[in-house]
Amino acid sequence: MRGLSDVTVAAAAVFLLAATACGNEGGPSATSDEASTEQAGEEGFEEDLEEITVEDFDFDPADFSDSTNVDNQWHPLKPGTRFVYEGSTQEEDEVEDHRVVFIVTDLTKVVNGVRAVVGWDRDYSQGKLVESEIIFFAQDNDGNVWHLGQLREAYDDEEGEFEGSRAWLAGLAGAKAGIMMKAQPRPETPAYSQGYAPPPFFWDDHARVDATGQKTCVPAGCYENVLVIDEFEPPKPGTHQLKYYAPGVGYVRVGFRGDDPERETLELVELQQLSADALAEARAEALQIEARAYLYGLTPPAEHAPA
């Protein structure tokens, strides 16, 4: 992808902090354009999940010849695209406002031998920043989008002060890349890993196709031919988060089904292409996150290379 930032090598100390599992988002199965956010409560669903087949994909850097050109119709990552989502989460007995802002930066980074696109994600609760992370995605020659790791920073939700970071990168300390979106997702096909990192930085998210050909409406618009992906963790049976993906856009709705304590719901409220100045600001913020991370002593830091 021409015009994206290049990568150089640096050395520093390495410090790994635990990555939270199930850092994904989801929503209930959509069968109409109604904004349904209730739990499905399907009897026997959890028992069926225990018998689910998981498909294993081998990660090979040789399979990535144009890895930063992420044009998968369900998960396109065009630099400068800004997604804004709004919804709610459950914190004990209280429902709190939730807002997520995701920007596809014009940075790239080599992870486990593959150059990846750098996404920047910010998570707000009750209007205050609680998490900020950079995430790494790459597309293989077949059109599958891979998740190669992430660095997440936590902030105090009252004071807004930086509390620390936790990270995992494929190829380091036993962590493995996983598939975020298949090139041709189909119902009744095996589940697949979205990435894995062993304790103490544990990540073990899986996904499977829940439904296709759906419709849904959110503040940003109404969409047809929507793909619904069920995301779950094997260690947490009965807890499911689903994402609704609109072709040519990406995910437009998230929510929950089953015994999800967070009961997270989100809807796409804004989709825009950033100006050159705004994209430069996003790039600078993402680089600051990287600069604060000890983990990157074993990986090349990203830097901007003008088009």
Secondary structure, DSSP 8 states (H G I E B T S, - for coil): -TT--EE-------------S---------SSSS---S----TTHHHHHHT--EE-----GGG-SSTT----TTS---TTEEEEEEEEEEETTEEEEEEEEEEEEEEEEEETTEEEEEEEEEEEETTEEEEEEEEEEEE-TTS-EEEEEEEEEEE-TTT--EEEEEEEETTSTT-EEEEEE-SS--TT--EEESEEB-TTS-B--EEEEEEEEEEEEETTEEEEEEEEEEEE-TTSTTEEEEEEEETTTEEEEE--EES-TT--EEEEEEEEE--HHHHHHHHHHHHHHHHT-GGGGGS--EE----
